[in-house]
Amino acid sequence: MKKRKSPCIDQCDFSGNKGWCLGCARTRKECEKWKSMTPYNINILQKDLSKRMIQIKAEKNS
């Protein structure tokens, strides 16, 4: 199975409240582990990333 492309958008900034990257919503540890993650774990993480990005945008706008 082909690996999924990283969600990184080259705007790495981990200064948010929860330590998530403000560009892709991953933690530093998730970024490091991305290449070795199974497709199943990537699917789970990508669902979480969508929710995290909503939270990040809400924090920016408040």
matplotlib code that plots the C-alpha trace (Angstrom):
import matplotlib.pyplot as plt

x = [0.0, 1.3, 2.2, 0.1, 1.7, 2.6, 0.1, 3.0, 2.6, 6.1, 4.8, 6.2, 5.3, 4.7, 3.9, 0.3, -1.3, -1.3, 2.1, 0.4, 2.0, 0.0, 0.5, -0.6, -1.8, 0.6, 2.8, 6.6, 6.4, 3.7, 5.9, 8.9, 6.9, 4.9, 7.1, 6.9, 3.2, 0.8, -1.9, -4.5, -2.8, -2.4, -6.1, -6.9, -4.4, -5.8, -9.3, -7.8, -5.9, -9.1, -10.6, -7.4, -7.2, -10.7, -9.6, -6.4, -8.4, -10.9, -8.1, -6.6, -9.9, -10.6]
y = [0.0, 3.4, 5.8, 8.9, 12.3, 14.1, 16.9, 19.2, 22.6, 23.9, 26.3, 24.5, 26.5, 24.6, 27.7, 26.9, 26.1, 22.3, 21.9, 21.2, 22.6, 25.6, 24.5, 20.8, 20.2, 17.4, 17.2, 17.0, 13.3, 12.6, 14.4, 12.3, 9.0, 9.8, 7.8, 4.7, 4.8, 2.2, 3.3, 2.5, 4.8, 7.5, 7.3, 7.8, 10.6, 12.4, 12.4, 13.9, 16.5, 17.8, 18.4, 19.9, 22.4, 23.6, 24.2, 26.0, 28.3, 29.0, 29.9, 32.2, 34.0, 34.5]
z = [0.0, -0.9, 2.0, 2.4, 1.8, 5.0, 6.0, 6.5, 4.8, 5.7, 8.3, 11.4, 14.5, 17.7, 19.8, 20.3, 23.7, 23.2, 21.4, 18.1, 14.9, 13.8, 10.1, 10.2, 13.8, 14.6, 17.6, 17.2, 18.1, 15.5, 12.9, 13.8, 13.6, 10.4, 8.1, 10.2, 11.0, 9.6, 7.2, 10.0, 12.4, 9.8, 9.2, 12.9, 13.2, 10.1, 11.6, 14.8, 12.8, 11.2, 14.7, 15.9, 13.0, 13.9, 17.5, 16.3, 14.1, 16.9, 19.2, 16.6, 16.1, 19.8]

ax = plt.figure().add_subplot(projection="3d")
ax.plot(x, y, z, "-o")
ax.set_aspect("equal")
plt.show()
